[in-house]
Amino acid sequence: MSLSATIATLAGLGRLKPAPGTIASIAALLLAWPLARFGGPLSLPIGAALATVLGWWASGVYARARGMDDPSDCVIDELAGQWIACAFVHTLPGYGIAFVLFRLLDITKPWPISAAERLPGGLGIMADDVVAGLAAGLAVLLLARLGAI
């Protein structure tokens, strides 16, 4: 497996069926808590930024090699988006809500997420999940500030 395919599919995790995006989001969620706990408060934003930059390159190369705009097994974008959503919250219930909101937004793609998805190549593959992660994270932050979680 090429380096771009390894990164884009999270070492083949994206090839698991059904719902590879949800499977990748669950894996990202399971990694988020220990990463934040032992890596400190900046570990998730830094990790998400690294995943986004690497994912932009890898998913673009991988999609071109597959002859597809956004292959379903390309799931590095779910890792980046889920980590962005989790970076806004510091409790396990908040992580659960961030997961649900991120998946809901990533699947339904309301505006501006749908607009971000139309960007070309690897940028578009990554951008919709980055925007969905930001939206989910801000919603969880608002719920926390309101005392709902």
N, CA, C and O atoms as a GROMACS GRO file, in nm:
protein
  596
    1MET      N    1   0.086  -0.117   0.000
    1MET     CA    2   0.000   0.000   0.000
    1MET      C    3   0.091   0.124   0.000
    1MET      O    4   0.187   0.131   0.077
    2SER      N    5   0.060   0.219  -0.085
    2SER     CA    6   0.140   0.341  -0.094
    2SER      C    7   0.120   0.427   0.031
    2SER      O    8   0.026   0.406   0.108
    3LEU      N    9   0.209   0.521   0.051
    3LEU     CA   10   0.200   0.610   0.166
    3LEU      C   11   0.070   0.690   0.161
    3LEU      O   12   0.002   0.704   0.263
    4SER      N   13   0.034   0.741   0.044
    4SER     CA   14  -0.090   0.819   0.034
    4SER      C   15  -0.212   0.733   0.065
    4SER      O   16  -0.305   0.780   0.131
    5ALA      N   17  -0.214   0.610   0.019
    5ALA     CA   18  -0.327   0.520   0.047
    5ALA      C   19  -0.331   0.485   0.196
    5ALA      O   20  -0.439   0.479   0.254
    6THR      N   21  -0.217   0.463   0.256
    6THR     CA   22  -0.211   0.431   0.399
    6THR      C   23  -0.268   0.546   0.481
    6THR      O   24  -0.347   0.524   0.573
    7ILE      N   25  -0.228   0.668   0.449
    7ILE     CA   26  -0.278   0.785   0.522
    7ILE      C   27  -0.427   0.807   0.493
    7ILE      O   28  -0.507   0.824   0.585
    8ALA      N   29  -0.463   0.807   0.365
    8ALA     CA   30  -0.600   0.838   0.325
    8ALA      C   31  -0.701   0.740   0.385
    8ALA      O   32  -0.810   0.780   0.424
    9THR      N   33  -0.664   0.612   0.392
    9THR     CA   34  -0.756   0.508   0.443
    9THR      C   35  -0.733   0.475   0.589
    9THR      O   36  -0.793   0.382   0.642
   10LEU      N   37  -0.647   0.550   0.654
   10LEU     CA   38  -0.608   0.522   0.794
   10LEU      C   39  -0.564   0.376   0.807
   10LEU      O   40  -0.617   0.300   0.887
   11ALA      N   41  -0.464   0.342   0.726
   11ALA     CA   42  -0.404   0.208   0.727
   11ALA      C   43  -0.505   0.099   0.695
   11ALA      O   44  -0.498  -0.012   0.749
   12GLY      N   45  -0.600   0.130   0.607
   12GLY     CA   46  -0.699   0.032   0.565
   12GLY      C   47  -0.828   0.032   0.644
   12GLY      O   48  -0.922  -0.039   0.608
   13LEU      N   49  -0.836   0.110   0.750
   13LEU     CA   50  -0.957   0.118   0.831
   13LEU      C   51  -1.077   0.159   0.747
   13LEU      O   52  -1.189   0.114   0.770
   14GLY      N   53  -1.054   0.245   0.649
   14GLY     CA   54  -1.162   0.292   0.563
   14GLY      C   55  -1.221   0.184   0.473
   14GLY      O   56  -1.324   0.206   0.410
   15ARG      N   57  -1.156   0.070   0.467
   15ARG     CA   58  -1.208  -0.039   0.384
   15ARG      C   59  -1.303  -0.130   0.460
   15ARG      O   60  -1.361  -0.222   0.402
   16LEU      N   61  -1.320  -0.105   0.589
   16LEU     CA   62  -1.415  -0.184   0.668
   16LEU      C   63  -1.557  -0.143   0.631
   16LEU      O   64  -1.584  -0.026   0.606
   17LYS      N   65  -1.646  -0.239   0.628
   17LYS     CA   66  -1.785  -0.214   0.592
   17LYS      C   67  -1.875  -0.262   0.705
   17LYS      O   68  -1.833  -0.349   0.781
   18PRO      N   69  -1.992  -0.212   0.720
   18PRO     CA   70  -2.049  -0.097   0.649
   18PRO      C   71  -2.007   0.033   0.716
   18PRO      O   72  -1.945   0.032   0.822
   19ALA      N   73  -2.038   0.143   0.655
   19ALA     CA   74  -2.020   0.278   0.710
   19ALA      C   75  -1.875   0.308   0.750
   19ALA      O   76  -1.848   0.331   0.868
   20PRO      N   77  -1.782   0.307   0.653
   20PRO     CA   78  -1.642   0.332   0.687
   20PRO      C   79  -1.619   0.468   0.752
   20PRO      O   80  -1.529   0.481   0.836
   21GLY      N   81  -1.696   0.570   0.717
   21GLY     CA   82  -1.680   0.701   0.779
   21GLY      C   83  -1.716   0.699   0.927
   21GLY      O   84  -1.648   0.762   1.008
   22THR      N   85  -1.821   0.629   0.960
   22THR     CA   86  -1.861   0.617   1.101
   22THR      C   87  -1.759   0.534   1.178
   22THR      O   88  -1.726   0.567   1.292
   23ILE      N   89  -1.710   0.428   1.117
   23ILE     CA   90  -1.608   0.345   1.183
   23ILE      C   91  -1.483   0.430   1.210
   23ILE      O   92  -1.426   0.422   1.318
   24ALA      N   93  -1.441   0.510   1.112
   24ALA     CA   94  -1.324   0.596   1.131
   24ALA      C   95  -1.350   0.701   1.238
   24ALA      O   96  -1.259   0.734   1.314
   25SER      N   97  -1.471   0.755   1.244
   25SER     CA   98  -1.504   0.854   1.347
   25SER      C   99  -1.502   0.792   1.486
   25SER      O  100  -1.457   0.855   1.581
   26ILE      N  101  -1.549   0.668   1.497
   26ILE     CA  102  -1.543   0.597   1.626
   26ILE      C  103  -1.397   0.576   1.666
   26ILE      O  104  -1.361   0.598   1.782
   27ALA      N  105  -1.314   0.533   1.572
   27ALA     CA  106  -1.171   0.515   1.602
   27ALA      C  107  -1.108   0.647   1.645
   27ALA      O  108  -1.030   0.650   1.741
   28ALA      N  109  -1.141   0.755   1.575
   28ALA     CA  110  -1.089   0.887   1.612
   28ALA      C  111  -1.134   0.927   1.751
   28ALA      O  112  -1.056   0.981   1.829
   29LEU      N  113  -1.259   0.900   1.781
   29LEU     CA  114  -1.313   0.930   1.913
   29LEU      C  115  -1.240   0.852   2.022
   29LEU      O  116  -1.206   0.907   2.127
   30LEU      N  117  -1.214   0.724   1.998
   30LEU     CA  118  -1.144   0.641   2.096
   30LEU      C  119  -1.000   0.687   2.117
   30LEU      O  120  -0.944   0.669   2.225
   31LEU      N  121  -0.940   0.746   2.016
   31LEU     CA  122  -0.804   0.799   2.029
   31LEU      C  123  -0.801   0.939   2.090
   31LEU      O  124  -0.702   0.979   2.150
   32ALA      N  125  -0.911   1.013   2.075
   32ALA     CA  126  -0.914   1.153   2.118
   32ALA      C  127  -0.895   1.168   2.268
   32ALA      O  128  -0.817   1.253   2.313
   33TRP      N  129  -0.966   1.089   2.347
   33TRP     CA  130  -0.961   1.104   2.492
   33TRP      C  131  -0.819   1.082   2.547
   33TRP      O  132  -0.768   1.169   2.618
   34PRO      N  133  -0.753   0.969   2.517
   34PRO     CA  134  -0.617   0.953   2.571
   34PRO      C  135  -0.519   1.055   2.512
   34PRO      O  136  -0.427   1.098   2.581
   35LEU      N  137  -0.538   1.093   2.387
   35LEU     CA  138  -0.449   1.194   2.328
   35LEU      C  139  -0.460   1.325   2.404
   35LEU      O  140  -0.358   1.385   2.438
   36ALA      N  141  -0.581   1.370   2.431
   36ALA     CA  142  -0.602   1.495   2.504
   36ALA      C  143  -0.558   1.481   2.650
   36ALA      O  144  -0.500   1.573   2.707
   37ARG      N  145  -0.586   1.368   2.708
   37ARG     CA  146  -0.555   1.347   2.851
   37ARG      C  147  -0.405   1.345   2.876
   37ARG      O  148  -0.356   1.406   2.971
   38PHE      N  149  -0.332   1.274   2.790
   38PHE     CA  150  -0.188   1.259   2.814
   38PHE      C  151  -0.103   1.356   2.732
   38PHE      O  152   0.013   1.380   2.765
   39GLY      N  153  -0.160   1.411   2.626
   39GLY     CA  154  -0.086   1.503   2.540
   39GLY      C  155  -0.109   1.649   2.573
   39GLY      O  156  -0.037   1.736   2.524
   40GLY      N  157  -0.210   1.677   2.655
   40GLY     CA  158  -0.238   1.815   2.691
   40GLY      C  159  -0.346   1.876   2.603
   40GLY      O  160  -0.389   1.816   2.505
   41PRO      N  161  -0.389   1.997   2.640
   41PRO     CA  162  -0.504   2.059   2.573
   41PRO      C  163  -0.480   2.096   2.427
   41PRO      O  164  -0.576   2.112   2.352
   42LEU      N  165  -0.356   2.110   2.385
   42LEU     CA  166  -0.329   2.145   2.246
   42LEU      C  167  -0.310   2.023   2.156
   42LEU      O  168  -0.297   2.037   2.034
   43SER      N  169  -0.308   1.904   2.215
   43SER     CA  170  -0.280   1.784   2.135
   43SER      C  171  -0.386   1.757   2.030
   43SER      O  172  -0.352   1.720   1.918
   44LEU      N  173  -0.513   1.775   2.061
   44LEU     CA  174  -0.617   1.751   1.961
   44LEU      C  175  -0.615   1.854   1.849
   44LEU      O  176  -0.621   1.816   1.732
   45PRO      N  177  -0.607   1.985   1.880
   45PRO     CA  178  -0.598   2.080   1.769
   45PRO      C  179  -0.474   2.060   1.682
   45PRO      O  180  -0.481   2.072   1.560
   46ILE      N  181  -0.361   2.030   1.745
   46ILE     CA  182  -0.238   2.006   1.667
   46ILE      C  183  -0.253   1.878   1.586
   46ILE      O  184  -0.217   1.874   1.468
   47GLY      N  185  -0.306   1.773   1.647
   47GLY     CA  186  -0.328   1.648   1.575
   47GLY      C  187  -0.424   1.666   1.459
   47GLY      O  188  -0.402   1.612   1.350
   48ALA      N  189  -0.530   1.742   1.480
   48ALA     CA  190  -0.628   1.767   1.374
   48ALA      C  191  -0.564   1.848   1.261
   48ALA      O  192  -0.590   1.822   1.144
   49ALA      N  193  -0.483   1.945   1.297
   49ALA     CA  194  -0.414   2.025   1.194
   49ALA      C  195  -0.319   1.939   1.111
   49ALA      O  196  -0.315   1.950   0.988
   50LEU      N  197  -0.244   1.853   1.177
   50LEU     CA  198  -0.153   1.762   1.105
   50LEU      C  199  -0.231   1.666   1.016
   50LEU      O  200  -0.193   1.643   0.902
   51ALA      N  201  -0.340   1.610   1.070
   51ALA     CA  202  -0.423   1.519   0.991
   51ALA      C  203  -0.483   1.591   0.870
   51ALA      O  204  -0.495   1.533   0.762
   52THR      N  205  -0.520   1.717   0.888
   52THR     CA  206  -0.579   1.794   0.778
   52THR      C  207  -0.476   1.819   0.668
   52THR      O  208  -0.506   1.800   0.550
   53VAL      N  209  -0.358   1.862   0.706
   53VAL     CA  210  -0.254   1.890   0.606
   53VAL      C  211  -0.211   1.761   0.535
   53VAL      O  212  -0.205   1.757   0.412
   54LEU      N  213  -0.181   1.658   0.612
   54LEU     CA  214  -0.143   1.530   0.550
   54LEU      C  215  -0.258   1.473   0.469
   54LEU      O  216  -0.237   1.418   0.361
   55GLY      N  217  -0.379   1.485   0.522
   55GLY     CA  218  -0.496   1.434   0.453
   55GLY      C  219  -0.524   1.505   0.323
   55GLY      O  220  -0.565   1.442   0.226
   56TRP      N  221  -0.501   1.635   0.319
   56TRP     CA  222  -0.519   1.713   0.196
   56TRP      C  223  -0.433   1.654   0.085
   56TRP      O  224  -0.480   1.629  -0.026
   57TRP      N  225  -0.306   1.632   0.117
   57TRP     CA  226  -0.216   1.573   0.019
   57TRP      C  227  -0.256   1.429  -0.013
   57TRP      O  228  -0.277   1.394  -0.129
   58ALA      N  229  -0.265   1.346   0.090
   58ALA     CA  230  -0.286   1.202   0.070
   58ALA      C  231  -0.419   1.172   0.002
   58ALA      O  232  -0.425   1.088  -0.088
   59SER      N  233  -0.525   1.238   0.045
   59SER     CA  234  -0.655   1.209  -0.015
   59SER      C  235  -0.662   1.256  -0.159
   59SER      O  236  -0.728   1.194  -0.242
   60GLY      N  237  -0.594   1.366  -0.190
   60GLY     CA  238  -0.589   1.412  -0.329
   60GLY      C  239  -0.517   1.313  -0.418
   60GLY      O  240  -0.566   1.279  -0.526
   61VAL      N  241  -0.401   1.266  -0.374
   61VAL     CA  242  -0.323   1.168  -0.450
   61VAL      C  243  -0.403   1.037  -0.462
   61VAL      O  244  -0.412   0.979  -0.570
   62TYR      N  245  -0.461   0.994  -0.352
   62TYR     CA  246  -0.535   0.868  -0.350
   62TYR      C  247  -0.659   0.874  -0.440
   62TYR      O  248  -0.686   0.780  -0.515
   63ALA      N  249  -0.733   0.984  -0.434
   63ALA     CA  250  -0.853   0.998  -0.516
   63ALA      C  251  -0.817   0.999  -0.666
   63ALA      O  252  -0.886   0.937  -0.747
   64ARG      N  253  -0.708   1.070  -0.701
   64ARG     CA  254  -0.665   1.070  -0.841
   64ARG      C  255  -0.626   0.930  -0.886
   64ARG      O  256  -0.660   0.888  -0.997
   65ALA      N  257  -0.554   0.857  -0.801
   65ALA     CA  258  -0.511   0.722  -0.836
   65ALA      C  259  -0.631   0.628  -0.854
   65ALA      O  260  -0.628   0.537  -0.937
   66ARG      N  261  -0.736   0.652  -0.776
   66ARG     CA  262  -0.857   0.569  -0.787
   66ARG      C  263  -0.951   0.618  -0.896
   66ARG      O  264  -1.047   0.548  -0.931
   67GLY      N  265  -0.926   0.737  -0.950
   67GLY     CA  266  -1.013   0.793  -1.053
   67GLY      C  267  -1.148   0.834  -0.999
   67GLY      O  268  -1.249   0.827  -1.069
   68MET      N  269  -1.151   0.879  -0.872
   68MET     CA  270  -1.276   0.916  -0.806
   68MET      C  271  -1.260   1.053  -0.741
   68MET      O  272  -1.149   1.094  -0.708
   69ASP      N  273  -1.372   1.123  -0.723
   69ASP     CA  274  -1.368   1.253  -0.655
   69ASP      C  275  -1.344   1.238  -0.505
   69ASP      O  276  -1.263   1.311  -0.448
   70ASP      N  277  -1.412   1.144  -0.442
   70ASP     CA  278  -1.403   1.125  -0.296
   70ASP      C  279  -1.432   0.979  -0.264
   70ASP      O  280  -1.546   0.944  -0.230
   71PRO      N  281  -1.331   0.892  -0.273
   71PRO     CA  282  -1.353   0.750  -0.247
   71PRO      C  283  -1.405   0.727  -0.105
   71PRO      O  284  -1.360   0.792  -0.010
   72SER      N  285  -1.500   0.636  -0.090
   72SER     CA  286  -1.561   0.613   0.042
   72SER      C  287  -1.461   0.556   0.142
   72SER      O  288  -1.481   0.571   0.262
   73ASP      N  289  -1.355   0.492   0.095
   73ASP     CA  290  -1.257   0.437   0.189
   73ASP      C  291  -1.153   0.541   0.231
   73ASP      O  292  -1.066   0.511   0.314
   74CYS      N  293  -1.160   0.660   0.177
   74CYS     CA  294  -1.073   0.771   0.217
   74CYS      C  295  -1.136   0.834   0.342
   74CYS      O  296  -1.234   0.907   0.332
   75VAL      N  297  -1.078   0.806   0.459
   75VAL     CA  298  -1.140   0.846   0.586
   75VAL      C  299  -1.051   0.930   0.676
   75VAL      O  300  -1.086   0.954   0.792
   76ILE      N  301  -0.938   0.976   0.626
   76ILE     CA  302  -0.854   1.065   0.705
   76ILE      C  303  -0.930   1.192   0.740
   76ILE      O  304  -0.904   1.255   0.843
   77ASP      N  305  -1.025   1.230   0.656
   77ASP     CA  306  -1.106   1.348   0.682
   77ASP      C  307  -1.195   1.331   0.804
   77ASP      O  308  -1.220   1.428   0.876
   78GLU      N  309  -1.243   1.210   0.829
   78GLU     CA  310  -1.322   1.184   0.950
   78GLU      C  311  -1.236   1.197   1.076
   78GLU      O  312  -1.282   1.250   1.177
   79LEU      N  313  -1.113   1.151   1.070
   79LEU     CA  314  -1.024   1.165   1.184
   79LEU      C  315  -1.003   1.313   1.216
   79LEU      O  316  -1.017   1.354   1.332
   80ALA      N  317  -0.970   1.392   1.115
   80ALA     CA  318  -0.946   1.535   1.137
   80ALA      C  319  -1.072   1.603   1.190
   80ALA      O  320  -1.064   1.677   1.289
   81GLY      N  321  -1.186   1.580   1.127
   81GLY     CA  322  -1.311   1.645   1.169
   81GLY      C  323  -1.354   1.606   1.309
   81GLY      O  324  -1.398   1.691   1.386
   82GLN      N  325  -1.341   1.477   1.342
   82GLN     CA  326  -1.381   1.432   1.474
   82GLN      C  327  -1.290   1.491   1.581
   82GLN      O  328  -1.337   1.530   1.688
   83TRP      N  329  -1.161   1.498   1.554
   83TRP     CA  330  -1.069   1.557   1.651
   83TRP      C  331  -1.095   1.706   1.668
   83TRP      O  332  -1.082   1.758   1.778
   84ILE      N  333  -1.132   1.775   1.560
   84ILE     CA  334  -1.167   1.917   1.573
   84ILE      C  335  -1.289   1.931   1.663
   84ILE      O  336  -1.290   2.014   1.753
   85ALA      N  337  -1.391   1.850   1.639
   85ALA     CA  338  -1.513   1.857   1.722
   85ALA      C  339  -1.482   1.830   1.868
   85ALA      O  340  -1.536   1.897   1.956
   86CYS      N  341  -1.397   1.733   1.895
   86CYS     CA  342  -1.363   1.697   2.034
   86CYS      C  343  -1.273   1.800   2.101
   86CYS      O  344  -1.270   1.807   2.224
   87ALA      N  345  -1.201   1.878   2.023
   87ALA     CA  346  -1.109   1.977   2.080
   87ALA      C  347  -1.182   2.086   2.157
   87ALA      O  348  -1.121   2.157   2.237
   88PHE      N  349  -1.312   2.100   2.135
   88PHE     CA  350  -1.390   2.205   2.200
   88PHE      C  351  -1.445   2.162   2.336
   88PHE      O  352  -1.503   2.245   2.407
   89VAL      N  353  -1.429   2.037   2.374
   89VAL     CA  354  -1.494   1.985   2.494
   89VAL      C  355  -1.396   1.899   2.573
   89VAL      O  356  -1.302   1.843   2.516
   90HIS      N  357  -1.418   1.889   2.702
   90HIS     CA  358  -1.321   1.818   2.785
   90HIS      C  359  -1.386   1.716   2.878
   90HIS      O  360  -1.331   1.682   2.983
   91THR      N  361  -1.504   1.668   2.841
   91THR     CA  362  -1.572   1.566   2.922
   91THR      C  363  -1.612   1.450   2.832
   91THR      O  364  -1.631   1.467   2.712
   92LEU      N  365  -1.625   1.333   2.891
   92LEU     CA  366  -1.668   1.217   2.812
   92LEU      C  367  -1.808   1.235   2.753
   92LEU      O  368  -1.828   1.202   2.636
   93PRO      N  369  -1.906   1.288   2.830
   93PRO     CA  370  -2.037   1.312   2.766
   93PRO      C  371  -2.026   1.410   2.650
   93PRO      O  372  -2.094   1.394   2.548
   94GLY      N  373  -1.942   1.512   2.664
   94GLY     CA  374  -1.922   1.607   2.556
   94GLY      C  375  -1.863   1.541   2.432
   94GLY      O  376  -1.900   1.575   2.320
   95TYR      N  377  -1.772   1.446   2.453
   95TYR     CA  378  -1.715   1.373   2.339
   95TYR      C  379  -1.824   1.295   2.268
   95TYR      O  380  -1.827   1.290   2.145
   96GLY      N  381  -1.913   1.234   2.343
   96GLY     CA  382  -2.023   1.159   2.283
   96GLY      C  383  -2.114   1.248   2.201
   96GLY      O  384  -2.154   1.212   2.090
   97ILE      N  385  -2.146   1.364   2.255
   97ILE     CA  386  -2.230   1.459   2.181
   97ILE      C  387  -2.156   1.513   2.060
   97ILE      O  388  -2.216   1.531   1.954
   98ALA      N  389  -2.027   1.538   2.073
   98ALA     CA  390  -1.946   1.584   1.959
   98ALA      C  391  -1.947   1.479   1.848
   98ALA      O  392  -1.954   1.513   1.730
   99PHE      N  393  -1.939   1.353   1.886
   99PHE     CA  394  -1.943   1.244   1.787
   99PHE      C  395  -2.076   1.245   1.711
   99PHE      O  396  -2.078   1.243   1.588
  100VAL      N  397  -2.185   1.249   1.785
  100VAL     CA  398  -2.318   1.245   1.722
  100VAL      C  399  -2.339   1.366   1.631
  100VAL      O  400  -2.384   1.352   1.517
  101LEU      N  401  -2.305   1.485   1.680
  101LEU     CA  402  -2.324   1.605   1.599
  101LEU      C  403  -2.234   1.605   1.476
  101LEU      O  404  -2.277   1.642   1.367
  102PHE      N  405  -2.109   1.562   1.493
  102PHE     CA  406  -2.018   1.558   1.378
  102PHE      C  407  -2.071   1.462   1.272
  102PHE      O  408  -2.073   1.497   1.154
  103ARG      N  409  -2.112   1.343   1.311
  103ARG     CA  410  -2.162   1.246   1.213
  103ARG      C  411  -2.288   1.299   1.145
  103ARG      O  412  -2.303   1.287   1.024
  104LEU      N  413  -2.378   1.358   1.223
  104LEU     CA  414  -2.501   1.413   1.167
  104LEU      C  415  -2.471   1.520   1.062
  104LEU      O  416  -2.528   1.520   0.953
  105LEU      N  417  -2.381   1.611   1.096
  105LEU     CA  418  -2.345   1.718   1.003
  105LEU      C  419  -2.268   1.666   0.882
  105LEU      O  420  -2.288   1.714   0.770
  106ASP      N  421  -2.181   1.569   0.904
  106ASP     CA  422  -2.101   1.513   0.794
  106ASP      C  423  -2.189   1.436   0.696
  106ASP      O  424  -2.164   1.438   0.576
  107ILE      N  425  -2.290   1.370   0.746
  107ILE     CA  426  -2.379   1.291   0.660
  107ILE      C  427  -2.480   1.380   0.587
  107ILE      O  428  -2.502   1.362   0.467
  108THR      N  429  -2.540   1.476   0.658
  108THR     CA  430  -2.645   1.559   0.597
  108THR      C  431  -2.589   1.675   0.516
  108THR      O  432  -2.654   1.724   0.424
  109LYS      N  433  -2.471   1.720   0.549
  109LYS     CA  434  -2.398   1.827   0.479
  109LYS      C  435  -2.482   1.953   0.453
  109LYS      O  436  -2.499   1.992   0.337
  110PRO      N  437  -2.533   2.017   0.558
  110PRO     CA  438  -2.599   2.146   0.536
  110PRO      C  439  -2.494   2.251   0.495
  110PRO      O  440  -2.374   2.230   0.512
  111TRP      N  441  -2.543   2.364   0.440
  111TRP     CA  442  -2.451   2.471   0.406
  111TRP      C  443  -2.391   2.525   0.535
  111TRP      O  444  -2.466   2.538   0.633
  112PRO      N  445  -2.266   2.557   0.544
  112PRO     CA  446  -2.161   2.570   0.443
  112PRO      C  447  -2.080   2.442   0.421
  112PRO      O  448  -1.984   2.443   0.344
  113ILE      N  449  -2.118   2.334   0.488
  113ILE     CA  450  -2.044   2.208   0.472
  113ILE      C  451  -2.053   2.160   0.328
  113ILE      O  452  -1.954   2.114   0.271
  114SER      N  453  -2.171   2.169   0.269
  114SER     CA  454  -2.190   2.126   0.130
  114SER      C  455  -2.106   2.210   0.035
  114SER      O  456  -2.055   2.159  -0.065
  115ALA      N  457  -2.092   2.338   0.063
  115ALA     CA  458  -2.010   2.425  -0.022
  115ALA      C  459  -1.862   2.387  -0.011
  115ALA      O  460  -1.790   2.388  -0.111
  116ALA      N  461  -1.817   2.355   0.109
  116ALA     CA  462  -1.677   2.316   0.130
  116ALA      C  463  -1.645   2.187   0.056
  116ALA      O  464  -1.533   2.170   0.006
  117GLU      N  465  -1.741   2.097   0.048
  117GLU     CA  466  -1.721   1.969  -0.019
  117GLU      C  467  -1.696   1.987  -0.169
  117GLU      O  468  -1.632   1.902  -0.232
  118ARG      N  469  -1.743   2.096  -0.226
  118ARG     CA  470  -1.729   2.119  -0.370
  118ARG      C  471  -1.592   2.176  -0.408
  118ARG      O  472  -1.563   2.194  -0.527
  119LEU      N  473  -1.508   2.204  -0.310
  119LEU     CA  474  -1.372   2.249  -0.343
  119LEU      C  475  -1.299   2.136  -0.414
  119LEU      O  476  -1.334   2.019  -0.394
  120PRO      N  477  -1.199   2.167  -0.495
  120PRO     CA  478  -1.136   2.062  -0.576
  120PRO      C  479  -1.041   1.971  -0.497
  120PRO      O  480  -0.981   2.011  -0.398
  121GLY      N  481  -1.031   1.847  -0.546
  121GLY     CA  482  -0.930   1.751  -0.500
  121GLY      C  483  -0.932   1.722  -0.351
  121GLY      O  484  -1.037   1.716  -0.287
  122GLY      N  485  -0.812   1.705  -0.299
  122GLY     CA  486  -0.796   1.672  -0.157
  122GLY      C  487  -0.847   1.781  -0.065
  122GLY      O  488  -0.890   1.753   0.046
  123LEU      N  489  -0.844   1.905  -0.111
  123LEU     CA  490  -0.896   2.015  -0.030
  123LEU      C  491  -1.045   1.996  -0.004
  123LEU      O  492  -1.091   2.012   0.109
  124GLY      N  493  -1.120   1.961  -0.106
  124GLY     CA  494  -1.264   1.938  -0.089
  124GLY      C  495  -1.294   1.816  -0.005
  124GLY      O  496  -1.389   1.816   0.073
  125ILE      N  497  -1.213   1.712  -0.020
  125ILE     CA  498  -1.232   1.591   0.060
  125ILE      C  499  -1.217   1.625   0.208
  125ILE      O  500  -1.294   1.577   0.291
  126MET      N  501  -1.118   1.707   0.241
  126MET     CA  502  -1.092   1.742   0.380
  126MET      C  503  -1.182   1.853   0.432
  126MET      O  504  -1.225   1.850   0.547
  127ALA      N  505  -1.212   1.953   0.346
  127ALA     CA  506  -1.276   2.076   0.393
  127ALA      C  507  -1.415   2.053   0.452
  127ALA      O  508  -1.449   2.115   0.552
  128ASP      N  509  -1.496   1.966   0.392
  128ASP     CA  510  -1.631   1.948   0.446
  128ASP      C  511  -1.626   1.890   0.587
  128ASP      O  512  -1.709   1.926   0.672
  129ASP      N  513  -1.532   1.801   0.613
  129ASP     CA  514  -1.521   1.743   0.748
  129ASP      C  515  -1.461   1.841   0.847
  129ASP      O  516  -1.497   1.841   0.965
  130VAL      N  517  -1.371   1.925   0.801
  130VAL     CA  518  -1.316   2.030   0.888
  130VAL      C  519  -1.427   2.126   0.929
  130VAL      O  520  -1.438   2.162   1.046
  131VAL      N  521  -1.509   2.168   0.833
  131VAL     CA  522  -1.620   2.260   0.864
  131VAL      C  523  -1.723   2.190   0.953
  131VAL      O  524  -1.774   2.251   1.047
  132ALA      N  525  -1.753   2.064   0.925
  132ALA     CA  526  -1.847   1.988   1.010
  132ALA      C  527  -1.791   1.974   1.151
  132ALA      O  528  -1.866   1.985   1.249
  133GLY      N  529  -1.661   1.950   1.164
  133GLY     CA  530  -1.598   1.940   1.296
  133GLY      C  531  -1.605   2.072   1.372
  133GLY      O  532  -1.633   2.074   1.491
  134LEU      N  533  -1.578   2.181   1.302
  134LEU     CA  534  -1.587   2.313   1.365
  134LEU      C  535  -1.730   2.342   1.411
  134LEU      O  536  -1.751   2.390   1.523
  135ALA      N  537  -1.828   2.312   1.327
  135ALA     CA  538  -1.968   2.337   1.362
  135ALA      C  539  -2.010   2.250   1.480
  135ALA      O  540  -2.076   2.299   1.573
  136ALA      N  541  -1.974   2.123   1.478
  136ALA     CA  542  -2.008   2.034   1.588
  136ALA      C  543  -1.940   2.079   1.717
  136ALA      O  544  -2.001   2.080   1.823
  137GLY      N  545  -1.812   2.116   1.707
  137GLY     CA  546  -1.739   2.161   1.825
  137GLY      C  547  -1.798   2.287   1.884
  137GLY      O  548  -1.810   2.298   2.006
  138LEU      N  549  -1.834   2.381   1.800
  138LEU     CA  550  -1.895   2.505   1.851
  138LEU      C  551  -2.031   2.478   1.914
  138LEU      O  552  -2.066   2.540   2.015
  139ALA      N  553  -2.108   2.386   1.857
  139ALA     CA  554  -2.238   2.350   1.915
  139ALA      C  555  -2.220   2.285   2.052
  139ALA      O  556  -2.295   2.314   2.145
  140VAL      N  557  -2.122   2.196   2.064
  140VAL     CA  558  -2.096   2.132   2.193
  140VAL      C  559  -2.048   2.234   2.295
  140VAL      O  560  -2.088   2.230   2.412
  141LEU      N  561  -1.963   2.326   2.252
  141LEU     CA  562  -1.915   2.432   2.340
  141LEU      C  563  -2.032   2.517   2.390
  141LEU      O  564  -2.039   2.551   2.508
  142LEU      N  565  -2.123   2.551   2.301
  142LEU     CA  566  -2.241   2.628   2.339
  142LEU      C  567  -2.327   2.550   2.439
  142LEU      O  568  -2.372   2.607   2.538
  143LEU      N  569  -2.349   2.422   2.413
  143LEU     CA  570  -2.426   2.339   2.506
  143LEU      C  571  -2.359   2.334   2.644
  143LEU      O  572  -2.426   2.338   2.747
  144ALA      N  573  -2.228   2.324   2.645
  144ALA     CA  574  -2.154   2.322   2.772
  144ALA      C  575  -2.166   2.454   2.844
  144ALA      O  576  -2.186   2.457   2.966
  145ARG      N  577  -2.155   2.564   2.772
  145ARG     CA  578  -2.166   2.698   2.834
  145ARG      C  579  -2.306   2.722   2.889
  145ARG      O  580  -2.323   2.793   2.988
  146LEU      N  581  -2.405   2.662   2.824
  146LEU     CA  582  -2.543   2.675   2.871
  146LEU      C  583  -2.576   2.579   2.985
  146LEU      O  584  -2.686   2.582   3.041
  147GLY      N  585  -2.478   2.494   3.020
  147GLY     CA  586  -2.498   2.399   3.128
  147GLY      C  587  -2.577   2.275   3.090
  147GLY      O  588  -2.622   2.201   3.176
  148ALA      N  589  -2.594   2.253   2.960
  148ALA     CA  590  -2.672   2.138   2.915
  148ALA      C  591  -2.592   2.008   2.920
  148ALA      O  592  -2.649   1.899   2.919
  149ILE      N  593  -2.460   2.018   2.926
  149ILE     CA  594  -2.374   1.899   2.938
  149ILE      C  595  -2.263   1.927   3.038
  149ILE      O  596  -2.180   1.840   3.064
   0.00000   0.00000   0.00000
